[in-house]
Amino acid sequence: MTARRKNSQSKASPTPQRGRSRRKVEPNTSHFKTADRRVHLVLTRTGPHGAHQLQLGRAIFEHDWQNRLALASANSAFSALQADFSLETIAKLAEHALVSVSSLISHLLNAAQPAISCAGGCNHCCHQRVGVTPVEAIAIALHVRETTTPGELDELRLSLAAFVERTRALSGAERYSPAYACPLLKDQLCSIYPVRPLSCRGVHSFDQKACENELRDPLVRQAFLRGELPGHSFREPVQAVYAVSAGLQLALHEQFALDMQPLDLAQALHELLRSEEALSVAQQWLDGLPALFHARTDVGPMEGLNAVLKQDLGLAAPG
């Protein structure tokens, strides 16, 4: 997905002050006892008077570097929300996760062999369902509110509403089609590129032509969806995205009891942006209400974390 230039027009009305939750939140020191839930993060202290920190109760991933990355992500989120349980912190958490992932991936791309084939104007991967965490969705909604004109925001609201109506009943396989371009594409470029989701940041291909054929040739697309074609994606960036997302989700879910069910990006933004009160839905989510219930979805085509996150905790694998 490629970047869009900044808009220099006047922006939409200022975003209301990002509020703190009315909930009194304490870190969770008890373990889930039900048969279908297992704790992954254990709360510990660094010393007799040390601060709380999290440790993995068991490995999440096969690779140790992913487990270490997930734990770092979890501790970053835990520390920040312990200090300030607010939407301001939620937005900063998302920004930190996105920047951290991009920095790590840039190093991975420098060592990629063969070279990555993705280029400006290439958006074949932007025609599928995008799974996001609530944290990412809220950060993207805030970015949109703060960087668009009132007219642009109204136009996006209409586009999101129409897109959600067209795609609500479609499966992930049905959504993977040139007929369903992401509603955030504008002039074939990503209009939210600086805050694009984790899952989008993880997608890199060694073969742009293969991506085009898998999307636009119906027979090739069906073979791809059946898993019959050789892969051409760079694996390590996807693994990095999974690790950062897992740590973020587990910390917010296990330690703060926040709803981290996977969300469809378009549906989540539809819910978060359709109200003139930009933060009302987000604040309700932070207060523990099922405010984003209608945006929930199962994960998209990338199934890598299902066994760990979806089955164990009902959380979101990116994609």
Contacts in CASP RR format, 6 or more apart in sequence:
PFRMAT RR
TARGET T0000
AUTHOR 0000-0000-0000
METHOD contacts of the structure
MODEL  1
MTARRKNSQSKASPTPQRGRSRRKVEPNTSHFKTADRRVHLVLTRTGPHG
AHQLQLGRAIFEHDWQNRLALASANSAFSALQADFSLETIAKLAEHALVS
VSSLISHLLNAAQPAISCAGGCNHCCHQRVGVTPVEAIAIALHVRETTTP
GELDELRLSLAAFVERTRALSGAERYSPAYACPLLKDQLCSIYPVRPLSC
RGVHSFDQKACENELRDPLVRQAFLRGELPGHSFREPVQAVYAVSAGLQL
ALHEQFALDMQPLDLAQALHELLRSEEALSVAQQWLDGLPALFHARTDVG
PMEGLNAVLKQDLGLAAPG
1 123 0 8 1.000
1 125 0 8 1.000
1 126 0 8 1.000
1 190 0 8 1.000
1 193 0 8 1.000
1 196 0 8 1.000
1 200 0 8 1.000
1 203 0 8 1.000
2 119 0 8 1.000
2 120 0 8 1.000
2 121 0 8 1.000
2 122 0 8 1.000
2 123 0 8 1.000
2 189 0 8 1.000
2 190 0 8 1.000
2 193 0 8 1.000
3 189 0 8 1.000
3 190 0 8 1.000
3 193 0 8 1.000
3 194 0 8 1.000
4 186 0 8 1.000
4 187 0 8 1.000
4 189 0 8 1.000
4 190 0 8 1.000
4 191 0 8 1.000
4 193 0 8 1.000
6 147 0 8 1.000
7 147 0 8 1.000
7 148 0 8 1.000
7 149 0 8 1.000
7 152 0 8 1.000
9 149 0 8 1.000
9 152 0 8 1.000
10 149 0 8 1.000
11 146 0 8 1.000
11 147 0 8 1.000
11 148 0 8 1.000
11 149 0 8 1.000
12 145 0 8 1.000
12 146 0 8 1.000
12 148 0 8 1.000
12 149 0 8 1.000
12 150 0 8 1.000
12 151 0 8 1.000
12 152 0 8 1.000
12 153 0 8 1.000
13 150 0 8 1.000
15 142 0 8 1.000
15 145 0 8 1.000
15 146 0 8 1.000
15 278 0 8 1.000
15 279 0 8 1.000
16 277 0 8 1.000
16 278 0 8 1.000
16 279 0 8 1.000
18 86 0 8 1.000
18 87 0 8 1.000
18 88 0 8 1.000
18 91 0 8 1.000
18 142 0 8 1.000
18 279 0 8 1.000
19 86 0 8 1.000
19 87 0 8 1.000
19 88 0 8 1.000
19 279 0 8 1.000
19 283 0 8 1.000
20 84 0 8 1.000
20 85 0 8 1.000
20 86 0 8 1.000
20 87 0 8 1.000
21 85 0 8 1.000
21 86 0 8 1.000
21 283 0 8 1.000
21 286 0 8 1.000
21 287 0 8 1.000
21 288 0 8 1.000
22 287 0 8 1.000
23 85 0 8 1.000
23 286 0 8 1.000
23 287 0 8 1.000
23 288 0 8 1.000
25 81 0 8 1.000
25 85 0 8 1.000
25 256 0 8 1.000
25 257 0 8 1.000
27 43 0 8 1.000
27 52 0 8 1.000
27 78 0 8 1.000
27 82 0 8 1.000
27 255 0 8 1.000
27 256 0 8 1.000
28 43 0 8 1.000
28 254 0 8 1.000
28 255 0 8 1.000
28 256 0 8 1.000
28 257 0 8 1.000
29 43 0 8 1.000
31 39 0 8 1.000
32 38 0 8 1.000
32 39 0 8 1.000
32 254 0 8 1.000
36 312 0 8 1.000
37 312 0 8 1.000
37 313 0 8 1.000
38 58 0 8 1.000
38 312 0 8 1.000
38 313 0 8 1.000
39 57 0 8 1.000
39 254 0 8 1.000
40 56 0 8 1.000
40 57 0 8 1.000
40 58 0 8 1.000
40 60 0 8 1.000
40 250 0 8 1.000
40 254 0 8 1.000
40 312 0 8 1.000
40 313 0 8 1.000
41 54 0 8 1.000
41 55 0 8 1.000
41 56 0 8 1.000
41 57 0 8 1.000
41 74 0 8 1.000
41 250 0 8 1.000
41 251 0 8 1.000
41 254 0 8 1.000
41 255 0 8 1.000
42 54 0 8 1.000
42 55 0 8 1.000
42 56 0 8 1.000
42 57 0 8 1.000
43 52 0 8 1.000
43 53 0 8 1.000
43 54 0 8 1.000
43 255 0 8 1.000
44 52 0 8 1.000
44 53 0 8 1.000
44 54 0 8 1.000
44 55 0 8 1.000
45 51 0 8 1.000
45 52 0 8 1.000
45 53 0 8 1.000
46 53 0 8 1.000
51 79 0 8 1.000
52 78 0 8 1.000
52 82 0 8 1.000
53 75 0 8 1.000
53 78 0 8 1.000
53 79 0 8 1.000
54 71 0 8 1.000
54 74 0 8 1.000
54 75 0 8 1.000
54 78 0 8 1.000
54 251 0 8 1.000
54 255 0 8 1.000
55 71 0 8 1.000
56 67 0 8 1.000
56 70 0 8 1.000
56 71 0 8 1.000
59 67 0 8 1.000
60 66 0 8 1.000
60 67 0 8 1.000
60 70 0 8 1.000
60 243 0 8 1.000
60 246 0 8 1.000
60 250 0 8 1.000
60 308 0 8 1.000
61 67 0 8 1.000
61 70 0 8 1.000
61 239 0 8 1.000
61 242 0 8 1.000
61 243 0 8 1.000
61 246 0 8 1.000
61 308 0 8 1.000
63 239 0 8 1.000
65 243 0 8 1.000
66 239 0 8 1.000
66 240 0 8 1.000
66 242 0 8 1.000
66 243 0 8 1.000
67 243 0 8 1.000
69 104 0 8 1.000
69 240 0 8 1.000
69 243 0 8 1.000
69 244 0 8 1.000
70 243 0 8 1.000
70 244 0 8 1.000
70 246 0 8 1.000
70 247 0 8 1.000
70 250 0 8 1.000
71 247 0 8 1.000
73 97 0 8 1.000
73 100 0 8 1.000
73 243 0 8 1.000
73 244 0 8 1.000
73 245 0 8 1.000
73 246 0 8 1.000
73 247 0 8 1.000
73 248 0 8 1.000
73 251 0 8 1.000
74 247 0 8 1.000
74 248 0 8 1.000
74 250 0 8 1.000
74 251 0 8 1.000
75 251 0 8 1.000
76 93 0 8 1.000
76 96 0 8 1.000
77 93 0 8 1.000
77 247 0 8 1.000
77 248 0 8 1.000
77 251 0 8 1.000
77 252 0 8 1.000
78 251 0 8 1.000
78 255 0 8 1.000
80 89 0 8 1.000
80 92 0 8 1.000
80 93 0 8 1.000
81 89 0 8 1.000
81 90 0 8 1.000
81 93 0 8 1.000
81 251 0 8 1.000
81 252 0 8 1.000
81 255 0 8 1.000
81 256 0 8 1.000
83 89 0 8 1.000
85 256 0 8 1.000
85 286 0 8 1.000
86 286 0 8 1.000
87 138 0 8 1.000
87 279 0 8 1.000
87 282 0 8 1.000
87 283 0 8 1.000
87 286 0 8 1.000
90 135 0 8 1.000
90 138 0 8 1.000
90 139 0 8 1.000
90 282 0 8 1.000
90 286 0 8 1.000
91 138 0 8 1.000
91 139 0 8 1.000
91 142 0 8 1.000
93 135 0 8 1.000
93 248 0 8 1.000
94 135 0 8 1.000
94 136 0 8 1.000
94 138 0 8 1.000
94 139 0 8 1.000
94 195 0 8 1.000
95 139 0 8 1.000
95 195 0 8 1.000
97 135 0 8 1.000
97 136 0 8 1.000
97 198 0 8 1.000
97 244 0 8 1.000
97 245 0 8 1.000
97 248 0 8 1.000
98 136 0 8 1.000
98 139 0 8 1.000
98 195 0 8 1.000
98 196 0 8 1.000
98 198 0 8 1.000
98 201 0 8 1.000
100 244 0 8 1.000
101 198 0 8 1.000
101 201 0 8 1.000
101 202 0 8 1.000
101 240 0 8 1.000
101 241 0 8 1.000
101 244 0 8 1.000
102 201 0 8 1.000
104 240 0 8 1.000
105 201 0 8 1.000
105 202 0 8 1.000
105 204 0 8 1.000
105 237 0 8 1.000
105 240 0 8 1.000
108 234 0 8 1.000
108 236 0 8 1.000
108 237 0 8 1.000
108 240 0 8 1.000
109 116 0 8 1.000
109 204 0 8 1.000
109 234 0 8 1.000
109 237 0 8 1.000
112 204 0 8 1.000
112 206 0 8 1.000
112 234 0 8 1.000
114 206 0 8 1.000
115 206 0 8 1.000
116 204 0 8 1.000
116 205 0 8 1.000
116 206 0 8 1.000
116 234 0 8 1.000
117 205 0 8 1.000
117 206 0 8 1.000
117 207 0 8 1.000
117 208 0 8 1.000
117 209 0 8 1.000
117 211 0 8 1.000
118 204 0 8 1.000
118 205 0 8 1.000
118 208 0 8 1.000
119 208 0 8 1.000
121 188 0 8 1.000
121 189 0 8 1.000
122 208 0 8 1.000
122 211 0 8 1.000
123 181 0 8 1.000
123 182 0 8 1.000
123 185 0 8 1.000
123 188 0 8 1.000
123 189 0 8 1.000
123 190 0 8 1.000
124 208 0 8 1.000
124 211 0 8 1.000
124 212 0 8 1.000
124 214 0 8 1.000
124 215 0 8 1.000
124 216 0 8 1.000
125 200 0 8 1.000
125 203 0 8 1.000
125 205 0 8 1.000
125 211 0 8 1.000
126 181 0 8 1.000
126 182 0 8 1.000
126 185 0 8 1.000
126 190 0 8 1.000
126 200 0 8 1.000
127 175 0 8 1.000
127 176 0 8 1.000
127 177 0 8 1.000
127 178 0 8 1.000
127 180 0 8 1.000
127 181 0 8 1.000
127 182 0 8 1.000
127 215 0 8 1.000
128 172 0 8 1.000
128 175 0 8 1.000
128 176 0 8 1.000
128 180 0 8 1.000
128 300 0 8 1.000
128 301 0 8 1.000
128 319 0 8 1.000
129 167 0 8 1.000
129 172 0 8 1.000
129 175 0 8 1.000
129 176 0 8 1.000
129 264 0 8 1.000
129 265 0 8 1.000
129 297 0 8 1.000
129 300 0 8 1.000
129 301 0 8 1.000
129 319 0 8 1.000
130 182 0 8 1.000
130 197 0 8 1.000
130 199 0 8 1.000
130 200 0 8 1.000
130 264 0 8 1.000
130 265 0 8 1.000
130 266 0 8 1.000
130 300 0 8 1.000
130 319 0 8 1.000
131 197 0 8 1.000
131 199 0 8 1.000
131 262 0 8 1.000
131 263 0 8 1.000
131 264 0 8 1.000
131 265 0 8 1.000
131 297 0 8 1.000
131 299 0 8 1.000
131 300 0 8 1.000
131 316 0 8 1.000
131 318 0 8 1.000
131 319 0 8 1.000
132 140 0 8 1.000
132 197 0 8 1.000
132 198 0 8 1.000
132 199 0 8 1.000
132 262 0 8 1.000
132 263 0 8 1.000
132 264 0 8 1.000
132 265 0 8 1.000
132 268 0 8 1.000
132 316 0 8 1.000
132 318 0 8 1.000
133 198 0 8 1.000
133 245 0 8 1.000
133 248 0 8 1.000
133 249 0 8 1.000
133 260 0 8 1.000
133 262 0 8 1.000
133 263 0 8 1.000
133 316 0 8 1.000
134 258 0 8 1.000
134 259 0 8 1.000
134 260 0 8 1.000
134 261 0 8 1.000
134 263 0 8 1.000
134 268 0 8 1.000
134 285 0 8 1.000
134 292 0 8 1.000
135 248 0 8 1.000
135 252 0 8 1.000
136 197 0 8 1.000
136 198 0 8 1.000
137 263 0 8 1.000
137 265 0 8 1.000
137 268 0 8 1.000
137 269 0 8 1.000
137 272 0 8 1.000
137 292 0 8 1.000
137 295 0 8 1.000
138 272 0 8 1.000
138 282 0 8 1.000
138 285 0 8 1.000
139 195 0 8 1.000
140 192 0 8 1.000
140 195 0 8 1.000
140 197 0 8 1.000
140 265 0 8 1.000
140 269 0 8 1.000
141 268 0 8 1.000
141 269 0 8 1.000
141 272 0 8 1.000
141 273 0 8 1.000
141 278 0 8 1.000
141 282 0 8 1.000
142 278 0 8 1.000
142 279 0 8 1.000
142 282 0 8 1.000
143 192 0 8 1.000
143 194 0 8 1.000
143 195 0 8 1.000
144 153 0 8 1.000
144 156 0 8 1.000
144 192 0 8 1.000
144 269 0 8 1.000
144 273 0 8 1.000
145 153 0 8 1.000
145 273 0 8 1.000
145 278 0 8 1.000
148 156 0 8 1.000
153 273 0 8 1.000
156 183 0 8 1.000
156 184 0 8 1.000
156 273 0 8 1.000
157 270 0 8 1.000
157 273 0 8 1.000
157 274 0 8 1.000
159 183 0 8 1.000
160 183 0 8 1.000
160 266 0 8 1.000
160 269 0 8 1.000
160 270 0 8 1.000
160 273 0 8 1.000
160 274 0 8 1.000
161 270 0 8 1.000
161 274 0 8 1.000
162 183 0 8 1.000
163 180 0 8 1.000
163 183 0 8 1.000
163 266 0 8 1.000
163 270 0 8 1.000
164 266 0 8 1.000
164 267 0 8 1.000
164 270 0 8 1.000
166 180 0 8 1.000
167 175 0 8 1.000
167 180 0 8 1.000
167 266 0 8 1.000
168 267 0 8 1.000
170 180 0 8 1.000
172 300 0 8 1.000
172 301 0 8 1.000
173 225 0 8 1.000
173 301 0 8 1.000
176 215 0 8 1.000
176 221 0 8 1.000
176 225 0 8 1.000
176 301 0 8 1.000
177 215 0 8 1.000
177 221 0 8 1.000
178 215 0 8 1.000
178 216 0 8 1.000
182 190 0 8 1.000
182 265 0 8 1.000
182 266 0 8 1.000
183 266 0 8 1.000
184 190 0 8 1.000
184 191 0 8 1.000
184 192 0 8 1.000
184 265 0 8 1.000
184 266 0 8 1.000
184 269 0 8 1.000
185 191 0 8 1.000
190 196 0 8 1.000
190 200 0 8 1.000
197 265 0 8 1.000
197 318 0 8 1.000
198 241 0 8 1.000
198 244 0 8 1.000
198 245 0 8 1.000
198 318 0 8 1.000
199 241 0 8 1.000
199 245 0 8 1.000
199 302 0 8 1.000
199 318 0 8 1.000
199 319 0 8 1.000
201 237 0 8 1.000
201 241 0 8 1.000
202 237 0 8 1.000
202 238 0 8 1.000
202 240 0 8 1.000
202 241 0 8 1.000
202 318 0 8 1.000
203 233 0 8 1.000
203 237 0 8 1.000
203 238 0 8 1.000
204 233 0 8 1.000
204 234 0 8 1.000
204 237 0 8 1.000
205 211 0 8 1.000
205 232 0 8 1.000
205 233 0 8 1.000
205 234 0 8 1.000
206 232 0 8 1.000
206 233 0 8 1.000
206 234 0 8 1.000
207 232 0 8 1.000
210 229 0 8 1.000
210 232 0 8 1.000
211 232 0 8 1.000
213 220 0 8 1.000
214 220 0 8 1.000
214 221 0 8 1.000
214 224 0 8 1.000
214 229 0 8 1.000
215 221 0 8 1.000
220 229 0 8 1.000
223 229 0 8 1.000
225 301 0 8 1.000
238 302 0 8 1.000
241 318 0 8 1.000
242 304 0 8 1.000
242 305 0 8 1.000
242 317 0 8 1.000
242 318 0 8 1.000
245 305 0 8 1.000
245 316 0 8 1.000
245 317 0 8 1.000
245 318 0 8 1.000
246 305 0 8 1.000
246 308 0 8 1.000
246 309 0 8 1.000
246 315 0 8 1.000
249 260 0 8 1.000
249 309 0 8 1.000
249 313 0 8 1.000
249 315 0 8 1.000
249 316 0 8 1.000
250 309 0 8 1.000
250 313 0 8 1.000
250 315 0 8 1.000
252 258 0 8 1.000
252 260 0 8 1.000
253 259 0 8 1.000
253 260 0 8 1.000
253 313 0 8 1.000
253 315 0 8 1.000
254 313 0 8 1.000
257 288 0 8 1.000
258 285 0 8 1.000
258 286 0 8 1.000
258 288 0 8 1.000
259 285 0 8 1.000
259 288 0 8 1.000
259 290 0 8 1.000
259 292 0 8 1.000
260 313 0 8 1.000
260 315 0 8 1.000
260 316 0 8 1.000
261 292 0 8 1.000
261 296 0 8 1.000
261 314 0 8 1.000
261 315 0 8 1.000
261 316 0 8 1.000
262 296 0 8 1.000
262 297 0 8 1.000
262 298 0 8 1.000
262 299 0 8 1.000
262 310 0 8 1.000
262 314 0 8 1.000
262 315 0 8 1.000
262 316 0 8 1.000
262 317 0 8 1.000
263 292 0 8 1.000
263 295 0 8 1.000
263 296 0 8 1.000
263 297 0 8 1.000
263 316 0 8 1.000
264 295 0 8 1.000
264 296 0 8 1.000
264 297 0 8 1.000
267 294 0 8 1.000
267 295 0 8 1.000
267 297 0 8 1.000
268 292 0 8 1.000
268 295 0 8 1.000
270 295 0 8 1.000
271 281 0 8 1.000
271 291 0 8 1.000
271 292 0 8 1.000
271 294 0 8 1.000
271 295 0 8 1.000
272 278 0 8 1.000
272 281 0 8 1.000
272 282 0 8 1.000
272 292 0 8 1.000
275 281 0 8 1.000
281 291 0 8 1.000
281 292 0 8 1.000
282 291 0 8 1.000
284 291 0 8 1.000
285 291 0 8 1.000
285 292 0 8 1.000
298 310 0 8 1.000
299 305 0 8 1.000
299 306 0 8 1.000
299 310 0 8 1.000
299 316 0 8 1.000
299 317 0 8 1.000
299 318 0 8 1.000
299 319 0 8 1.000
300 317 0 8 1.000
300 319 0 8 1.000
301 319 0 8 1.000
302 317 0 8 1.000
302 318 0 8 1.000
302 319 0 8 1.000
303 317 0 8 1.000
304 317 0 8 1.000
305 315 0 8 1.000
305 316 0 8 1.000
305 317 0 8 1.000
305 318 0 8 1.000
306 317 0 8 1.000
309 315 0 8 1.000
309 316 0 8 1.000
309 317 0 8 1.000
310 316 0 8 1.000
310 317 0 8 1.000
END
